[in-house]
Amino acid sequence: MLAVLVGQWWNGHYRGCMTATDYDSCATRYGKGRRPSERLIRKLLARVRVGSQSCVLDIGCGTGDYSVLVFRWTGAKVLGIDPSRGMLAKARVKGWDQVRFLQGRAEELPFRDQRFDLLFSIDVVHHVGDRLRMFTEAFRVLKVAAVVCTVTESREQLCRRFMARYFPSIVALNLARFSEVSKLVNWMRSSGFRDVETEAFVSCEAVTAHYVNAVRLKEYSVLELVPDEEFRSGLRRLKEDLGQRRLIREDWHTLIWGSR
Ligand SMILES: C[S@@+](CC[C@H](N)C(=O)[O-])C[C@H]1O[C@@H](n2cnc3c(N)ncnc32)[C@H](O)[C@@H]1O
C-alpha cells in the first residue's frame, strides 16, 4: 500500500523529470552480467507452435539474446527490432546471420500487414511511449489466429522484486514507469486482440557473482535512476550478504497473451 502511494506521489510530481533510458549508452555494458531466461522462452514455445516455416518478431530485441534462442530452438525466420543502434550492433555481432536485426520502434513497425505467426516482447513495454499504438501495430502485422505475448511485471510483482531489498527506491521508480497490467489488457482488447489472458511466471535462481556484476554495471535500467548513495550502500550490502550466505532471487513476471 505504501509503495502504491509513493508511486502515485512520484507519478504526480516527478514523472516529468524522468528521462527515457538511453540504451545506446547502456549497450556496451548490457549483457555482461544479465542473462536471458531460457525457461521463459521454453514457456513461450510450449504454448505456440513454431517451426521452420514460421515468422517470429521480437519487439525491443535489445542485444538479441531471445531472438537467437528462438531461432536456435525452432529454425523459424526470426526478426528482432529495436530503436537502439548500440543494442542492435551488439545483437548483430553474435554471429547469427540467420536472425535479422532491424532498427525501429514498436509504435511504427516497418512490416506489411499479417506477416508474423508469433510476436513477443520481453521487458520492453514500459519503455514504449505510446503503448496503445504498440498493440495496434502488433495486431496489424500478425496473421489471423497468430499469437502475441507481452512480458512485463504487475504492480505487486514490482513491489516484490528481489533487487528492491537493496535499492528500495526502485519500487516507486518502477511504479511510475510501468503500466498496470489491467490497462495493458484493455489496450490489447481495444486493438482487436481476443482471448487476452495473463499468466504469472516466476524465476527462482541462486544469486551469483554474474548477477552482482549486472547490478554493479547497472544493466537494469531502473538502477540508473537510484540516488548514488543508495546505489553504493545497496551494492555493498548485496556483496556482503552474498559473501555470508546463499541468496535466492525470486523474480516474478506477467505474461499477457492474446491472439488475432
Ligand atoms: C530491458 S531491454 C530488453 C531487451 C530484450 N528484450 C531482453 O529482454 O534482453 C529494453 C529494450 O527496449 C527497447 N525499446 C525502448 N523503446 C522502444 C520502443 N519504442 N519500441 C521498441 N523497443 C524499444 C530498448 O532499446 C531496449 O533494447
The ligand as a Tripos MOL2 file, in Angstrom:
@<TRIPOS>MOLECULE
LIG
   27    29     1     0     0
SMALL
NO_CHARGES

@<TRIPOS>ATOM
      1 C1         15.2870   -4.0400  -20.8660 C.3       1 LIG1
      2 S1         15.7100   -4.0020  -22.5620 S.3       1 LIG1
      3 C2         15.0990   -5.5950  -23.0320 C.3       1 LIG1
      4 C3         15.8040   -6.1560  -24.2280 C.3       1 LIG1
      5 C4         15.4300   -7.6040  -24.5620 C.3       1 LIG1
      6 N1         14.0210   -7.7430  -24.8290 N.3       1 LIG1
      7 C5         15.8530   -8.5130  -23.4440 C.2       1 LIG1
      8 O1         14.9900   -8.8900  -22.6440 O.co2     1 LIG1
      9 O2         17.0570   -8.8130  -23.3520 O.co2     1 LIG1
     10 C6         14.5030   -2.9140  -23.2780 C.3       1 LIG1
     11 C7         14.6780   -2.7120  -24.7730 C.3       1 LIG1
     12 O3         13.5300   -1.9930  -25.2550 O.3       1 LIG1
     13 C8         13.9680   -1.1580  -26.2940 C.3       1 LIG1
     14 N2         12.9710   -0.1040  -26.5660 N.ar      1 LIG1
     15 C9         12.8370    1.1040  -25.9740 C.ar      1 LIG1
     16 N3         11.8370    1.8010  -26.5350 N.ar      1 LIG1
     17 C10        11.3030    1.0020  -27.5040 C.ar      1 LIG1
     18 C11        10.2600    1.1640  -28.4700 C.ar      1 LIG1
     19 N4          9.5420    2.3040  -28.5260 N.pl3     1 LIG1
     20 N5         10.0000    0.1570  -29.3250 N.ar      1 LIG1
     21 C12        10.7190   -0.9950  -29.2570 C.ar      1 LIG1
     22 N6         11.7250   -1.1940  -28.3750 N.ar      1 LIG1
     23 C13        12.0220   -0.2200  -27.5140 C.ar      1 LIG1
     24 C14        15.3010   -0.6280  -25.7780 C.3       1 LIG1
     25 O4         16.1170   -0.0710  -26.8100 O.3       1 LIG1
     26 C15        15.8930   -1.8780  -25.1500 C.3       1 LIG1
     27 O5         16.7090   -2.5860  -26.0460 O.3       1 LIG1
@<TRIPOS>BOND
     1     1     2 1
     2     2     3 1
     3     2    10 1
     4     3     4 1
     5     4     5 1
     6     5     6 1
     7     5     7 1
     8     7     8 2
     9     7     9 1
    10    10    11 1
    11    11    12 1
    12    11    26 1
    13    12    13 1
    14    13    14 1
    15    13    24 1
    16    14    15 ar
    17    14    23 ar
    18    15    16 ar
    19    16    17 ar
    20    17    18 ar
    21    17    23 ar
    22    18    19 1
    23    18    20 ar
    24    20    21 ar
    25    21    22 ar
    26    22    23 ar
    27    24    25 1
    28    24    26 1
    29    26    27 1
@<TRIPOS>SUBSTRUCTURE
     1 LIG1         1 GROUP 0 **** ****
